[in-house]
Amino acid sequence: MDAQFEKLVKMGKNTLDGLIQWMKDAKIIDGIKVTEEKAREVFSETTDPKNVNLDKFKEALTKLATDQKKTVEEFTKTLADEGPKFADALKAGASALKDFERYRKS
């Protein structure tokens, strides 16, 4: 999971919203046991929601896992498995936006 997080940092997507989306895509935030509201609450101590560091992210995951009576390892494995798909989707979205901007300027 650490490597996937570092890729998000390089793309500038280690924002609170980006991490929430990653957890949704990985089904950690399922809307039932773990809601987006609960996840945002766990991140409330983050000083910069536009630049969440890995330690704060792991701390938040640990709190969510504990609340759900799961291990943080379960969550990190799920995120590691989902990470490449999420990063590819972000890249595709950025590429489509660039193409649109080029087209619009033409």
Secondary structure, DSSP 8 states (H G I E B T S, - for coil): -HHHHHHHHHTT--SHHHHHHHHHHTTSS-SSSS-HHHHHHHGGG-S-TTS--HHHHHHHHHHHHHHTT--HHHHHHHHHHHHHHHHHHHHHHHHHHHHHHHHHH-
